[in-house]
């Protein structure tokens, strides 16, 4: 695996792969890699000739007072994980060169960015869309890989790709979970041991809502309310529980197959997000 921090070196490696007619798969990350990231890298490995992974803790997507300074950073362990998952190129841009002092451009993806995470973390998706626009231009991949746990991020990326005509295929990987259901996240590392068992209440409550929808409950408000009550009863601080159309992130009234229930909670100073997508009893795996 080759590692670059300069965009011109990265572009040269991608250009060389293009001359060999290799397709380029790109997995953007902020590091502190876990099995969810690894599953995306493995999928890119199966589907593409050159696999590029970026690790960049993007300051622009953290609001003042958020956890930028303490966001987990594990560069050596991450490099080993990526090499064994089959990545060809690790791109770790330097923050000062990526965002020089005069940097003044931002990319706003309206509507899909506004509810859910966007309402609780104003400016977050501007940071995500801006960093991804730069990374997409630098890497110029054929396919880009994202995890479904970040449901709203996926919706933002889909719009960004369509609106700005990026010739990129968006690939969405399933959420990878701990045995007790907790969705893997780099931020799980912040959970103190005594809070960790309670964190599983998030996925448990979402799965319970999905099971109720499978049994015929179609009232999205009732599912939102009862999920919120279950989370509060488990001692979690609830930022939101919303039934949304995952393509537009608009709230919906009816919990039909394809609609998602997304939630964000706070536990022992850590924010966790997760979601389920309703399916029908018949399409159930
Ligand atoms: O999901 C993440 O890790 C980040 O939001 C991303 C997509 C790498 C952009 O910084």
Boltz pocket constraint, residues with backbone or C-beta under 6 A from the ligand:
constraints:
  - pocket:
      binder: B
      contacts: [[A, 28], [A, 29], [A, 30], [A, 31], [A, 56], [A, 58], [A, 61], [A, 127], [A, 128], [A, 131], [A, 132], [A, 150], [A, 153]]
      max_distance: 6.0
